[in-house]
């Protein structure tokens, strides 16, 4: 360990000004909550309906659906990962 | 016709009751006939902060249920003669408050007082909704801290949708931001939200900033509204806020961190002076 590390460590302790993180997080969460006040937040329903549509075509295991919602400032992302069951051996044979 | 002012915040522990006591006392000291009502049924505390806990005989629930007349329940302050307190009930549950009952009380008080302050309980349940329902103006007490700012934003939404003024589509409730427990030293170190940040996020007119100050605890210990401690920065900050509320143009004070001691003082400490 170099003697310079002593100074680096000392500087690091002062580094993160958490107040700016507080402001950023507040601005994002409030932007979403204010929308929810005037109209319904559609994202939870959108999730349910999308999964229901897939379930109409494929027999999916509800335990194997992964939903990931990230509400951001400029953009939100909704990631839905659905594990589709392996095709049955009979149909696989017919295809080849 | 009295002005009804709700002191609210959503979050608990940010200084609603301290503010209600200080503000009511401040208005009364300026000669305004003022009554302050505790809406926190079951968890009353305004009586303690005002130092009248030993004089409570009847409370708001007794009045609503016809067990006492309003005048019997009102406690006249012994320090400021234009000030009165209507305590909450400590034993009943929140359902004892009804909109009709509160409406009658406010109507009756309107005839005798200039200002009716409603000290809201925390949360957005019945007691809090009733405290803000009749408001003409709202003092939103906020700490420079994420959960408090978020809850204040929420309560502003409630004021704009569930108050009587909102329901009757009248002019909206006049909103005032009061930032309390502000610590300029921590703000300077980047550990606390800046005043400008809180103002920018909530976007309502600023009534005052009360710094974090030992005098607030001392005042509650003795049951003296902190505004009566005229030496303290918190007392002065509340006095300024009352002045602004009454239309005075006063600069905001106590926003700067303590002066850093210069190199000379740091080396030689207090002995140099």
Interface residues (C-beta under 8 A of the other chain):
Chain A: X17 X18 X19 X20 X22 X23 X25 X26 X27 X29 X30 X33 X34 X37
Chain B: X145 X146 X149 X150 X153 X154 X157 X161 X187 X189 X190 X191 X192 X193 X194 X197 X201
